[in-house]
Amino acid sequence: MSFPAPDCPVFPLGHWSYLKDRVCQPEEGNSKWAVDNVPDIDRTYLGESSEPVFGRVPANAARILDLGCGRGGNARLLKARGQSVDGVTLSASEAKEAARHCAKVYVHDLETGLPPMAAGQHYDAVICSHVLEHIAYPDRMLADIRARLAPSGVLIVALPNLMLWKSRLRLLLGKFEYTDSGLMDRTHIRWYSFASARRLLEAQGFTVVEASVGGGLPLGPLRRVLPGRLAAPLDRAACRLMPGLLGYEMLYVARVAPNPGAT
């Protein structure tokens, strides 16, 4: 499985606090989505699928919930292999596009947890890709996810890594500047390290069954002359040894802990 290039930008879900408690409700008939008093948001994100995330969705997962679904990039691929996806986005514009690929799209601020759903609605997989960094208080959302996961369901989380070597160097030099995308995206309000993200999931009643990163050695110009058959295994080995230093994207697969109350 290949990861995108380290310099590839991340297009995350935005966070606007004024949308709290305003949730999409299904309309009469067969409409996939409707917005109840939710202002449209001009800023939408590409919502392209992520291979590391997509590759970890079980092929036998019948019902999937994609948080921060964007325009439905993940849903498009999952639907093509026969899986049903519900999406959640903060943008009504994104919802219109995502509805082409999702069974249902909720326009909802995840700061308040998951949107209201039918009693007994459970999912075999929940995708939470580049969302947690936009949530000030993720406890409620994670508790809702835990309640909505099927007994054998998985939570797939992707996050940017604050402690990437480039970021450490910038912080050491006193640089803390927001940007339009990537790690220091202007809409990020929380940052995580490889260890702290895992602790968050475990504290919320999940058992992490896989923790990995996408990244590589800072080889600079040497990467242009080093054969790929040598660079790739070096990158993989280095990321396993020093994930918190070399990983630009952190990836976790988790299940509900056998006894969440004891976590």
C-alpha positions as CSV (number, residue, x, y, z in Angstrom):
1,M,0.0,0.0,0.0
2,S,1.5,3.4,-1.0
3,F,1.0,6.6,0.9
4,P,0.8,10.0,-0.8
5,A,3.9,12.1,-1.2
6,P,4.9,13.9,2.1
7,D,4.3,17.3,0.5
8,C,0.8,16.5,-0.6
9,P,-1.6,18.9,1.1
10,V,-4.4,17.8,3.3
11,F,-7.9,19.1,2.7
12,P,-9.7,18.8,6.1
13,L,-13.2,19.5,7.3
14,G,-13.6,23.1,8.4
15,H,-14.9,24.1,11.8
16,W,-17.4,27.0,12.4
17,S,-18.8,27.3,15.9
18,Y,-21.9,29.1,14.8
19,L,-23.4,26.0,13.3
20,K,-23.8,24.2,16.6
21,D,-27.0,22.3,17.1
22,R,-28.2,22.9,13.5
23,V,-28.6,19.6,11.9
24,C,-29.8,18.2,8.6
25,Q,-33.1,16.4,8.8
26,P,-34.5,14.2,6.1
27,E,-37.3,15.7,4.0
28,E,-40.5,14.1,3.1
29,G,-40.2,11.7,0.1
30,N,-36.9,10.4,-1.1
31,S,-34.7,13.4,-0.8
32,K,-31.3,12.3,0.5
33,W,-30.6,15.5,2.4
34,A,-32.2,18.7,3.7
35,V,-30.9,21.6,5.7
36,D,-32.9,23.1,8.5
37,N,-31.8,26.7,9.0
38,V,-28.2,25.9,8.3
39,P,-26.3,28.7,6.4
40,D,-24.4,27.6,3.4
41,I,-20.6,27.6,3.6
42,D,-18.6,28.9,0.7
43,R,-15.5,27.1,1.7
44,T,-15.6,23.5,0.6
45,Y,-12.9,21.0,0.4
46,L,-11.9,18.5,-2.3
47,G,-13.1,15.5,-0.3
48,E,-10.8,13.3,-2.3
49,S,-10.4,9.7,-1.2
50,S,-7.4,8.7,0.9
51,E,-5.8,5.4,-0.1
52,P,-4.4,4.7,3.4
53,V,-7.9,5.2,4.9
54,F,-9.9,3.5,2.1
55,G,-7.6,0.5,2.2
56,R,-8.4,-0.1,5.9
57,V,-12.2,-0.2,5.4
58,P,-13.1,-3.8,5.7
59,A,-14.5,-5.1,2.4
60,N,-17.3,-6.9,4.2
61,A,-18.5,-3.6,6.0
62,A,-22.0,-3.2,4.8
63,R,-22.8,0.2,6.4
64,I,-20.2,2.9,6.7
65,L,-20.3,6.4,8.2
66,D,-17.8,8.9,6.8
67,L,-17.3,11.9,9.1
68,G,-16.1,15.0,7.2
69,C,-17.1,13.3,4.0
70,G,-16.4,16.4,1.9
71,R,-17.7,15.9,-1.7
72,G,-17.9,12.2,-1.3
73,G,-14.6,11.0,-2.5
74,N,-14.4,8.0,-0.1
75,A,-18.1,7.3,-0.6
76,R,-17.7,7.1,-4.4
77,L,-15.1,4.4,-4.2
78,L,-16.9,2.5,-1.4
79,K,-20.1,2.6,-3.3
80,A,-18.4,1.2,-6.4
81,R,-17.5,-1.9,-4.5
82,G,-21.1,-2.4,-3.2
83,Q,-20.9,-0.7,0.2
84,S,-23.4,1.8,1.6
85,V,-22.1,5.1,3.0
86,D,-23.7,7.8,5.1
87,G,-21.8,11.1,5.2
88,V,-21.5,14.0,7.6
89,T,-20.3,17.4,6.5
90,L,-20.5,21.0,7.8
91,S,-21.1,22.4,4.4
92,A,-24.4,22.4,2.6
93,S,-22.6,22.8,-0.7
94,E,-20.5,19.7,-0.1
95,A,-23.7,17.8,1.0
96,K,-25.3,18.5,-2.4
97,E,-22.3,16.9,-4.2
98,A,-21.7,14.1,-1.7
99,A,-25.4,13.0,-2.0
100,R,-24.5,11.6,-5.4
101,H,-22.5,8.9,-3.7
102,C,-23.9,8.7,-0.2
103,A,-27.1,6.9,0.9
104,K,-27.7,9.9,3.3
105,V,-25.8,13.1,4.1
106,Y,-26.1,15.0,7.3
107,V,-25.2,18.7,7.5
108,H,-24.1,18.8,11.1
109,D,-21.4,20.3,13.4
110,L,-19.5,17.4,14.9
111,E,-18.6,19.5,17.9
112,T,-22.0,18.5,19.3
113,G,-21.5,14.8,18.6
114,L,-23.0,12.7,15.9
115,P,-26.3,13.9,14.3
116,P,-29.5,12.4,15.5
117,M,-30.1,9.0,13.9
118,A,-32.7,6.3,13.9
119,A,-32.8,4.1,16.9
120,G,-30.7,1.0,16.4
121,Q,-28.7,2.5,13.6
122,H,-25.2,0.9,13.7
123,Y,-22.2,1.0,11.4
124,D,-19.6,-1.6,10.5
125,A,-17.0,1.1,10.0
126,V,-16.7,4.8,10.9
127,I,-14.2,7.0,9.0
128,C,-12.8,10.0,10.8
129,S,-10.2,11.3,8.5
130,H,-8.7,14.7,9.3
131,V,-11.6,15.7,11.5
132,L,-10.4,15.5,15.1
133,E,-8.0,18.4,14.7
134,H,-11.0,20.6,14.0
135,I,-13.0,19.5,17.2
136,A,-12.3,21.4,20.4
137,Y,-13.9,18.8,22.7
138,P,-14.0,15.4,20.9
139,D,-15.3,13.4,23.9
140,R,-18.9,13.6,22.9
141,M,-18.3,12.7,19.3
142,L,-16.1,9.7,20.2
143,A,-18.7,8.5,22.7
144,D,-21.4,8.7,20.0
145,I,-19.2,6.8,17.6
146,R,-18.6,4.1,20.2
147,A,-22.4,3.8,20.7
148,R,-23.0,3.5,16.9
149,L,-20.3,1.0,16.0
150,A,-21.5,-2.6,15.4
151,P,-19.9,-5.1,17.8
152,S,-17.2,-6.0,15.2
153,G,-17.0,-2.5,13.8
154,V,-13.9,-0.4,13.3
155,L,-13.1,3.2,13.7
156,I,-10.5,4.5,11.2
157,V,-8.8,7.8,12.2
158,A,-6.3,9.9,10.2
159,L,-4.6,12.9,11.7
160,P,-1.7,15.3,10.9
161,N,1.3,14.9,13.1
162,L,2.3,18.0,15.0
163,M,5.7,16.5,15.9
164,L,6.9,15.8,12.4
165,W,10.6,16.7,12.2
166,K,9.8,19.7,10.0
167,S,7.3,21.0,12.5
168,R,9.7,20.5,15.4
169,L,12.3,22.5,13.6
170,R,9.9,25.4,12.9
171,L,8.8,25.4,16.5
172,L,12.5,25.4,17.6
173,L,13.1,28.4,15.5
174,G,10.1,30.2,17.0
175,K,7.8,29.8,14.0
176,F,4.1,29.2,14.6
177,E,2.3,30.5,11.6
178,Y,-1.1,29.4,10.2
179,T,-1.4,28.4,6.5
180,D,-4.3,27.7,4.1
181,S,-3.8,23.9,4.2
182,G,-1.7,21.2,5.8
183,L,-0.6,20.8,9.4
184,M,-1.0,24.5,10.3
185,D,-4.4,24.9,8.5
186,R,-6.2,27.9,9.8
187,T,-9.2,25.8,10.9
188,H,-7.1,23.5,13.1
189,I,-7.9,24.1,16.8
190,R,-6.2,21.0,18.3
191,W,-3.0,19.2,17.5
192,Y,-1.9,15.7,18.4
193,S,1.3,13.6,18.6
194,F,1.6,10.0,17.7
195,A,1.3,9.1,21.4
196,S,-1.4,11.6,22.5
197,A,-3.8,10.6,19.7
198,R,-3.6,7.0,20.8
199,R,-4.2,8.0,24.4
200,L,-7.3,10.0,23.4
201,L,-8.8,6.9,21.7
202,E,-8.0,4.6,24.5
203,A,-9.4,7.1,27.1
204,Q,-12.7,7.1,25.1
205,G,-13.2,3.4,25.3
206,F,-11.4,2.1,22.2
207,T,-8.7,-0.5,21.7
208,V,-6.2,0.5,19.0
209,V,-5.5,-2.5,16.8
210,E,-3.2,-0.6,14.4
211,A,-1.2,2.6,14.7
212,S,1.0,3.6,11.8
213,V,2.2,6.7,9.9
214,G,2.7,7.8,6.3
215,G,6.0,9.6,5.9
216,G,9.7,9.0,5.1
217,L,13.3,9.8,5.8
218,P,14.3,13.4,5.0
219,L,16.6,12.4,2.2
220,G,16.4,15.7,0.3
221,P,18.1,15.6,-3.1
222,L,19.3,12.1,-2.4
223,R,15.8,10.8,-3.0
224,R,16.0,11.8,-6.6
225,V,18.9,9.5,-7.3
226,L,18.1,6.7,-4.8
227,P,16.3,3.8,-6.5
228,G,12.7,3.4,-5.4
229,R,13.3,-0.2,-4.5
230,L,15.8,1.0,-1.8
231,A,14.0,4.2,-0.7
232,A,10.6,2.6,0.0
233,P,11.8,-0.1,2.4
234,L,14.1,2.5,4.1
235,D,11.1,4.8,4.6
236,R,8.9,2.0,6.0
237,A,11.6,0.8,8.4
238,A,12.4,4.3,9.6
239,C,8.7,5.2,10.1
240,R,8.2,2.0,12.2
241,L,11.2,2.9,14.3
242,M,10.4,6.7,14.7
243,P,6.8,7.3,13.8
244,G,6.4,10.4,15.9
245,L,9.4,12.0,14.2
246,L,9.0,11.0,10.5
247,G,5.2,10.6,10.1
248,Y,3.4,13.5,8.5
249,E,0.0,11.6,8.7
250,M,-1.0,9.4,11.6
251,L,-3.4,6.5,11.0
252,Y,-5.2,4.4,13.7
253,V,-7.7,1.5,13.4
254,A,-9.6,0.9,16.6
255,R,-12.4,-1.2,18.0
256,V,-14.7,-0.7,21.0
257,A,-12.8,-1.9,24.0
258,P,-14.3,-5.1,25.7
259,N,-15.0,-3.1,28.8
260,P,-15.1,0.6,27.9
261,G,-16.1,1.7,31.3
262,A,-12.8,0.4,32.7
263,T,-10.7,2.4,30.1
